[in-house]
């Protein structure tokens, strides 16, 4: 089967694809997010998803196009997420007394904080530590792996698990978050 197209399901083929495209994908991601560590995380997330999903890209042209589009999408999701966080933080800084003056705003804010704390407390301990180091301490996956003495892949898996569980736990508060962010 010498003429058969390569699939990413085989470790040697995956390594070849990774080594071939990683440097260029990392540079591409860096131009989008303007942060080396975040760009590295974006590219690693794409390759992690390929491994988790068992994706089989059979033709090198399709591999390249697919990988660039996947990195582009990962970076755009990150940028959107950062805009939402920044908007929320700016809104909180600019109008804390406004939400305190309206009893409803203060009550909703307290309820949301409580829901977030509850959702975080429901995460497994190691998963919660990884999430808090990433989001609260703003450490990169590599730094978290060093602090907790685990692999970067394990950090990535914990983050995926934490975000998925938090998204489910806080689903009913999404309209409230959107209202506060775009008020």
C-alpha positions, 0 to 999 in steps of 0.5 A: 500500500505504498500509494495509499494516502496517509491518515493521521490515525497512525502515531508516526504519521501524526508526528510527521504532520505535527513536525511539518506544520506546527512551526508555520501554524504557530506563527500564523496563530501568533499573528492572530492572537499576538501572544506566543504562549496563547498561540502555542496553546491554540495550535496544541488545542487543534492537534489535541482535538485531532487526536481526540476525534481520530480525524483522518486527513488523507491528502496533504493539501487537505491537511494543510488547508484543514489545519490552517482553518482549524487554527484560524477558528480556534484563534477566533474563538479565543479572541471572541472569548477575550472580548467578552471577558474584557467587556464584562470587566469593563462593565463591572469597573465602569458601573458597579454602583449602578448595579448596586443602586438597582436591587435587582442588578445586585441580586442577579450579580450575587446569584451569578457569583454564587452559581459560578462558585457552586459550579467550580466546587462541583469540579473534580479537585485537580480539574478545578486547580487547573482551571483556576490556575489558567483563568485566575492566575493566567498561567499557560498550560505549560506553566500549569503542568510544571506547577502541578507536575503533570503533562501539558496534555493532562492540563489540556484534558482538564481544561476541556472537561472543566469548560464543558462542565461549567458551560452545562452548569451555568447554561441558565445564566447565559442570558443574564451574562449576555445582558450584562455584557452588552448593556 
